[in-house]
Amino acid sequence: MAIATVNPATGETLKTFDALNAGEIEDHLVRADQAFQEHRTTSFAYRKERMLAAADLLDADQDGIARTMTTEMGKPLAQARAEAAKCAKTMRWYANHAEELLADEHPDPADVSDSGAIRAVVRYRPLGPVLAVMPWNFPLWQVVRFAAPALMAGNTGLLKHASNVPQTALYLEELFRRAGFPEGCFQTLLIGSGAVEDILRDPRVVAATLTGSEPAGRAVAATAGDEVKKTVLELGGSDPFIVLPSADLDKAVRVGVTARVQNNGQSCIAAKRFLVHQDVHDAFAERFTARMAALTVGDPMDEHTDIGPLSSEQGRSDLEELVDDAVHRGATALCGGRRPPEHGAGWFYEPTVLSGITEGMRIHREEAFGPVATLYRVADLDEAVRLANDTPFGLGSNAWTRDPDEQQRLARDVQAGGVFFNGMTASHPGIPFGGVKRSGYGRELSGHGIREFCNMTTLWYGPED
C-alpha cells in the first residue's frame, strides 16, 4: 500500500509520501537508542511536565487534528474530536498516576529472610525503544494509549502507523517534540509493512506492540519470538451483545446501535453479534432495525452525519462479500445490505441488520468491519453463552440483564477480555484493555498497561557485616 492520504469520502488522493530508505531508518534507530539513554534517567516529575504539556497542545489542536483524521480515514468529525479529547485525558491520567503505578514494591522482610536477605525491593525499570505497529481506525487513540504509558515509564517509541494515515502519524511525532520530550523520544517511521521485520530484529529495538489484523499480529509475534522479544497484541474482535428478558430494552436498543456503528462500524470492540433472548427478540429486532435504518450516511465532515465511508475500497469489498455470502446462504437483510445509491463516490455502505444467521455463514466466524449487525434468536442463557464463545475471538463483550445470578454466570463463562453489563463496551485509561484467544495477549491501559514494557527488577540486600 502506498503511503498516502486518500479521502475515503471521494476516493481522491490528496498527498503522497516517500518511504524511508535504509539509511534514514538507521538514523531513526540511532536517535531512539540515544534518547533512551537520556530519557530512562529522567524523573517522573520531568516526564509528567512534558506529558501534561502534550495534553494541553492536543486540546488546542483538537479541531485541526480531528479534521485530519476524518480526511484520512473517514470517521465522523464529532467522533474525531471526541477521540482527540480522550487522548488528552489519557495523557493526563498517566502523567498523574505513573509514579504511583511504578512505585517500588517492598516484600515483607519476614517473607524473604530465609533467602539470606535483610530486605528486598521490586523496581520497575524501562526496557528501551519499543516498536508500535498501529492501525488506521483510531489513528490517534491507538497510538496514545501505548505512547503515554511507554514514555512515562522511561521508554522511547518508534511508530509504524498504517499507510493511509501518514499525516496523523507525523502529527504525533511533532506533538511530543513540541511538548519538550528529548529529540528521538518518539518518532514516526514512514515505512511499508515489509520493513517491520528488519527493524524488530535490530538489537536496539527491545519489544513491540501491535494493534491490527490477526495476520499482522502473527507476523510480528513470530519475528519477536524468534528474537526473544516481548510483544503485546490487540487483534480482531467479534464481540457479542447479549440481551436477556430483564434488560431495559429501550436503552439496550439505543446503546446497541451506537455500539455497532461507532467509527463507521470499524472498531475491534464494536458490538457485532446481537444474541437476543426469544422472549424479547422480536421487540428488540423491530426497534433496533428501525434505528439502524434511520441513521444518516454521508459526508463525515457534516456535523449531522452518523456514518461516513469505510476507510478503503478493499474494506468495503470485504464487508460486501460477508453480507452477500450470508444472504446467499439464507440470511435476511432487515435493512441495508448494499452501497447507498445516492453516494456514488467514496466507499460508503448502508447500515445493515442481518437475521437468520447460521454457523455455516462466513459472517458467523469472521469479523465484519463496518456497519453490519448480525441478529440471533437464543432460547436461554445457556445458548447465549455458547454462541458468545463460538468465535475465534475474545476481545470484549456486552450483556444486558439486571439479574445478579445471570451477571455472575456471564462474568464466569464468557471468554473475553472484558464483560460490560448494561452499558457500552469502551476503553478507559483506568481499566485494563485486551483480549484472549485470537484477539491477542497482554494488556494496554491502567497499571497493567504501563508495566507491560518494564523490567520488573528484584533488588536483594544481604547483611552488611
FIPA-946712 format. One record per residue (C-alpha): x, y, z; residue in one letter. Coordinates in steps of 0.05 Angstrom, whole numbers, plus 5000, padded with zeros to 4 digits. Example, Ala and Ser with C-alpha at 12.3 -4.5 7.8 and 13.67 -1.06 7.14 Angstrom:
BEGIN
524649105156A/527349795143S/
***
This chain:
BEGIN
500050005000M/502650694982A/503851175039I/498551685022A/492652085046T/486651855005V/479952165023N/475251565031P/469152015021A/471452174950T/476951684932G/481552264917E/488952204932T/490752854968L/498052754987K/503352214980T/509652085019F/516251735005D/518051145049A/524451205089L/530550875059N/535350425097A/539950995117G/534151415143E/531450835183I/538350735214E/538551475234D/531851395270H/534350775307L/540551135329V/536451715356R/531551255391A/537250895427D/540851535445Q/534451855470A/533051245514F/539851305548Q/537852015569E/530351915580H/530851305624R/534551705677T/529552285680T/524852365739S/517452245738F/516552985752A/520453155688Y/516352665646R/509852895678K/511153625659E/512253435587R/506352965583M/501653485611L/504453985560A/502853485505A/495753415530A/494854175530D/497554225460L/492953675436L/486954035466D/488954665430A/489854275365D/483453875373Q/479454135314D/485354125266G/487653415281I/480453175281A/479653435211R/486053085191T/483552425218M/476752495184T/480152665118T/484852075122E/480151515146M/473051775144G/470551775216K/465052295230P/468152955252L/464752955320A/467652275335Q/474552505314A/474153085362R/472052605418A/477952165401E/482852735408A/479652935475A/480252225500K/487552215482C/488952845521A/485152555581K/489451925578T/495852325574M/493852695637R/491852045672W/498651735661Y/502252385677A/498752395744N/498951655760H/505451365730A/509751475791E/504951115838E/503650555787L/511150425781L/512950545854A/517850065886D/514749465920E/517449225987H/516248496005P/515548366079D/522648246106P/520047646144A/517947316078D/524947376047V/529347276108S/530346536095D/533746726029S/539047086070G/536347776053A/535248316104I/530648646053R/528448615981A/525549115932V/521849035867V/523249605819R/520149755751Y/525449985701R/524250175628P/526349695573L/528550145516G/526050325446P/519349985432V/516549895362L/509050055357A/505349795295V/498650145294M/492250145253P/488250685219W/481450615253N/483151025314F/489351355287P/490651795348L/487851375405W/491150715387Q/497951055389V/496951485451V/494650905494R/501550605480F/505651235478A/503251575542A/504950995588P/511250805550A/514151505553L/512051595626M/515650935643A/522051195611G/521850815545N/522351115476T/517650975419G/518150825345L/511550865308L/509950485245K/503050745231H/498150505178A/500050755109S/493451125098N/494151595159V/501151895148P/499252605167Q/496352375233T/502651965245A/507252555232L/502952995277Y/504152525336L/511752575330E/511253325325E/506453355385L/511353015433F/517153425406R/513354075417R/511653845488A/519053825504G/520753085503F/528052985482P/529652915408E/528452195387G/523952005446C/518051885399F/519051815324Q/514551645266T/517351175214L/514151265146L/515350555122I/511549985090G/509949345126S/515748995092G/520749395133A/517949195200V/521648535207E/528648825200D/527049375249I/524348885300L/530548455293R/535049045307D/538148945376P/536649665395R/529149525390V/527349145453V/519949005445A/513849125402A/506449265408T/501449165352L/494149325343T/491349065279G/489448445240S/490847735260E/495647605202P/499648225221A/499848005293G/502247315275R/507847605233A/510348085288V/509647555342A/513547045301A/519247525289T/519347765361A/519047045386G/525046865342D/528747455373E/526047315444V/522947995450K/516748195488K/510348345449T/503348585465V/498048435413L/490948715406E/487848395346L/480848305319G/474248215355G/467247955341S/464048195405D/457347915429P/451848375452F/447347945496I/440248175512V/436247795565L/429047895588P/430548335648S/434248845605A/432049565597D/430149435524L/429850155501D/436750305529K/439549665501A/436949845432V/439650555435R/446450355461V/446649755414G/446150195352V/451650645376T/455950055396A/455149755327R/456350365283V/461450765324Q/467250955279N/463050745218N/462850045248G/470449975243Q/472249825315S/475049185344C/470649265406I/464349465368A/458349025383A/457748565323K/453547955342R/446948105376F/444647505417L/437547645439V/433147215483H/426946955448Q/422347295498D/424747995476V/427647835407H/422048095363D/421248745402A/428748865402F/429448695328A/423849175307E/426549765347R/433849625331F/432649555256T/428550205255A/434150585289R/439450295244M/435450465181A/434451175205A/441851335210L/444651865164T/450151645117V/454152195085G/459952685086D/463852555150P/465453295155M/457953445161D/456053515235E/449453155221H/452652525192T/452151885233D/456151425187I/461651625140G/465251205088P/469350585103L/476750725104S/478450375038S/475350074976E/478149394996Q/474949455065G/468149565033R/469148984985S/470948525043D/464648735080L/460348635019E/463047935009E/461047745081L/453948035072V/452947715003D/455347045029D/450447075087A/444547275043V/446346734992H/446146225048R/439346435074G/440247055118A/435347625111T/437448355108A/432348715152L/435349375128C/441249585086G/445649075052G/448249504995R/452150114975R/447750734983P/445950944911P/446051684929E/453451644946H/456751434881G/463651694901A/467151454963G/466950794999W/460150815034F/455950235058Y/448950255086E/447650075160P/445449355156T/441848855201V/442248115182L/437747595214S/437446845206G/444946745216I/447346035216T/454045725233E/455645575160G/455946305141M/462646655139R/460047245179I/458746775237H/466246655244R/469447265212E/469647985237E/465148465200A/468949125199F/463449605180G/456249795199P/453449095195V/449948765254A/448148025258T/441947845298L/440947165333Y/434846895370R/437146505431V/432746045473A/436146155540D/442346375577L/446045725560D/445245845486E/447246575493A/453746365528V/455145825476R/454246295418L/458146855452A/464046385457N/463146075388D/468246525356T/475846515348P/476047195381F/475447415453G/476348165459L/470348505490G/463148315505S/456748655526N/451048375568A/444248685584W/441048385646T/439148635714R/439247935744D/445247855791P/445547105780D/445747195705E/451147715712Q/455447245753Q/454446685703R/456547125645L/462447415683A/464846695696R/463546375628D/464146885572V/471046825541Q/473247545532A/477948065559G/472048455587G/464648375602V/460749035604F/453949005637F/448349475618N/452949975583G/457250035521M/463849685516T/469350205518A/476650315534S/478750775592H/485650945619P/483950685688G/481949975668I/485949445631P/484449315558F/485948695517G/483448015497G/484247265495V/484246735440K/485747035372R/484347735398S/491547745424G/495047775491Y/497748265541G/494148885566R/494149615550E/491950185596L/491650205672S/497449985714G/497749335676H/499049705611G/504750145637I/508249535667R/508049125602E/514349465577F/518149495643C/523649055671N/520948815737M/527548805774T/528748455840T/533748805886L/536448355941W/540348626000Y/544348176046G/547348336114P/552648866111E/557148576166D/
***
